[in-house]
Amino acid sequence: MTVKQMAGGMRSMSDSKPSVAEHETQEVRARYPDGISWVTVFWIGLLHVGALAAPWTFSWSGLAVMFVLYWLTGGIGICLGYHRLFSHRSFSTHAPVRALIALVGNLAGEGSAIHWTANHRKHHALSDHDGDPHSPREGFWWSHMLWCLGAMNREHREAYHARWARDLTSDPVLQLLDRTYIVWHLLLAAGLFAIGYAVGGSSLGWSYVVWGMFVRLIVVLHCTWFINSVTHVWGYKNFETTDDSKNLWWVALFTFGEGWHNNHHAFPRRANYGRNWWEIDVTYLTIWLMGRLGLAWDIAGDAPRAAPTT
């Protein structure tokens, strides 16, 4: 082989090696097989930009609105509803209560109950292994928020829901909320502005919108994402599991008991995530109270209770 032929062969090998840009493109395609959902990117970006107006729209009543809606949408909607009721069926309730909880969860900014449940059940089936939608083993920021930026075409989405949340796809209320997801956010924003305007004019109306929508949604989103990221990295274990789930007190504080994550992964369907006396689970206390009021039964981990006949 001549020197010229060798040089030509080396150039050919060099040309076949992917460039940095090509490698990054291939990685993006692997992570987002249906591409990036620019609607989701815009939605999350809009919430963060809108929250920047918080210092100029502050009011004490606006702060109160934020905290009340944070508890309702994050605590009742996501933790109690999407997670324990729909994903794990940790308790049963009346159909109207179930529908109301689904609507409140819809206003948490994390998608519909059907799609959230599908993601979460897949996470439990493959936790911190290949196929887990949001494992920190794939990168901390991937597990925290980048994982949810992927697009999903209609065919893929329907198959995904049928695979992981088939029991919910036949519920007409949940189907409606899945189709009209963004409408409820617009209605809530309009309602908050109208209430604020009626009480204190346009300045209070915008305060309620910024604090009740933008700030509140940012808090709910990141607190929920802490479960996917932080509690699979830091904390302590009460139980040996096949994943990296851990218990972390400050995440439990901000997520109404969800931060006792290792306990939850050890016993996924159990309604009470606290196992030690200091592991207070506010969401379970709410379920317990619902049980005493006849609004919940078949609470997993408790003695079975018959459903009301009325």
Phi, psi and omega in degrees: 000131181282165178299323180296319179294320178298316180297320179296321178295320179295321178296321180296318178296321180294320182293330183281344180284127182299141175285171178300318180296318179294321178297317179295322178296317178297321180293320178297317180296324179292320181284325182237077185300331177261012181089180180270137177276101182288339173294316178294318178302315180296317182300309181293320178296318179299318180298317181291320178293316180298326180293340179295341179279359185305313182299331184269354181236017185294140169208152181295323179289327175295321176297319179296319177300317180301312183294320179296314180289330175299316178291316182296308185281321180278310184285308181278312184294308184272301187296310182280318186275286183303318187278299190275326180279304187276314185287315187249354180050048182285347175201169177241156179209175179292151181303315178296322178294317178302315180294319180295318178297320178297320179295316179297319177296326178300332182274007179273355176081016185244020180092183183280165178298323181296310184289320179299315181297318179300313178300316186289320179294323176295321177301315180293324181292330187233026191307120179060028174230176181305130179100347176298127182299331186210071176261135175297345175297341176265006182121136184300311183289333173299312182290332184283312184209335185293333182299330186272006182270359181285142176280163177212113181294167188300316181297315180295319181296316180296319178293322179296314179295319179295327182285318190248345182217042184302325183293341181263338186291343179268359180278115184297327179294314180293325176296317179298315180295327178294321182282331187247028187312306187287335182301319184292328176292319179295320179295319179295316179299316179296319179296318178297317179296318181297317179294313179298319179297319180294327182276316188216020178087185186295326181297318178288327177300314179291329176299316180294323179291312183295313183279325181279339180249292188294305181297313182299317181294323177297317179297312181298314182299308185291325177296319177295317180295334175304326180297317182290326186257292189299314185281004169253010179235310185242153177127195182234162181245134167268335185225146173278122179237174181274008180231191183259014184300141182220163175262137180215119191298318187286332173290320176300323180296316183279344185241023172059036176106352182291340183290351173277062195284324177296319176302318181294317181291333177288325180224077190302325186273345183299133184287329183260116182273346178280136178241331175257162186298331182274353182272078184282129182243097183296323180297318178296320178300324177293317177297318178300316178295320176300321178297318180294333180269002180079017181261353179215146177209175185052044180286116185298128182101342176259170174296135181301140177238141180289148177290144178300148181273347182266000000 
